[in-house]
Amino acid sequence: MEITGFYVSVRSGPRRGLLLGPFPTLEDAESAVELGRQCAQEVDQMATFYEFGTAKVTRVSTRALRPGLLNRVASRRGVDLALIAS
């Protein structure tokens, strides 16, 4: 079974990460980029200098895609990521 999701992504030089997601559509991920930037800046002062965007992840698996690294930070801010994906 093929699973696809979209994430808010971050890049700093050769380092990359999936911050928020997975979202069902590219548009949902795009609408959360600024939130991802804010969450990253909460945990890393250097995030001001990072590049933020979106990424598509597709894999063959029966398991769900992993949550974004900062999904919990967004949740602590009172943001329900499921509401973004509506």
N, C-alpha and C positions, 0 to 999 in steps of 0.2 A: 504494500500500500504506500503510495506516495503522499507525503505531507508537505505543505507549503505554508510559510508564514512570513510576515514582514516585521522588521524591527527598526527601532531608532538605533543607529550605529554611531560609533565614535572612532576617530583615528588620530593618533599622535605619532608621527614618523612611521616606523614599521609596525607599531602596536595597533591592534584593532579590537573592538569589543561590541557586543550587542547589549545595549543598555535597557531598552524597554520593549516589551512585546512577549510573545508574538501577537501580531494583529492580523486579522483576516485579509485586509486589503492594503495596498500601497498608500492609498489616500489616508487611511487611518494612521498609519505609521508617520506619514508626512505631517499630519496635524499634531503629532506628539513630539516633534523634534525640539521645539522650544522647552517643553517640559523636561525632556531628556537632558538638555543643556543645563537647566536649573538644578536638576537632581545631581548631575555630575559636579557642578560647582559647590554643592553642599558637602560633598565628600572629598573633593580634591581642588585645592586652590588653583592649580595649574590648568584646570579644565577650561579656563578662559581662553587658552591658547590652542585648544584641540579643535578638530574639524568634526562637525556633526552632520549626519544625513540619514539615509535609510539603506537597508539591506534586505534582500530576499534570500530566504533559506528554504531549500527543498531537499528532502531526504526520503529514502525508502525505509520505512520502519512501521512497526505497530505501536510504538510509544509516541507520546505527545512531544512536541518541540520543547526545549528547555525555556524556562522563563528568563527574561532579560535580567542582567546583573543588578539593575537599579529598580526593579519592580517594587521591591519592599520600601525603598526610599520614597517613591511616588505614593505608595499606600500610606506611609506615615504622614505624608503631607495632606492626606485626605482625598487623594485622587483615586477614583475607581477606573482602572484602565479599560474595563469592560464597557463603560459608558462612552469612551472615546470611539470604540468600535461599534457604533450604532448608526 
